[in-house]
């Protein structure tokens, strides 16, 4: 996918995330239906794991391939 599409998806995902988490995540890819987000730290990743089930319907509307969400920790 072209980088503009990933940038747009990243911006759309951040609009769905709670304000206090937006700066801590970046879209990495969609892998076998799983939206992979890079988390800046363990705390942000843990919080995402807790709220992800509630966000999934909105995330699925952004891209029909998204059926689950996973956070990978990648410290800045």
Long-range contacts (C-beta under 8 A, 24 or more apart in sequence): 9-62, 9-63, 12-62, 13-37, 13-59, 13-62, 16-55, 16-58, 16-59, 16-62, 17-48, 17-55, 18-51, 21-47, 21-48, 25-71, 28-72, 30-63, 30-65, 30-66, 33-65, 33-66, 33-67, 33-68, 34-66, 34-67, 34-68, 34-69, 34-70, 35-59, 35-63, 35-66, 35-68, 35-69, 35-70, 36-70, 36-71, 36-72, 37-69, 37-70, 37-71, 37-72, 38-71, 38-72, 38-73, 38-74, 39-71, 39-72, 39-73, 39-74, 40-73, 40-74, 40-75, 40-76, 41-73, 41-75, 42-73, 44-71, 45-71, 45-72, 45-73
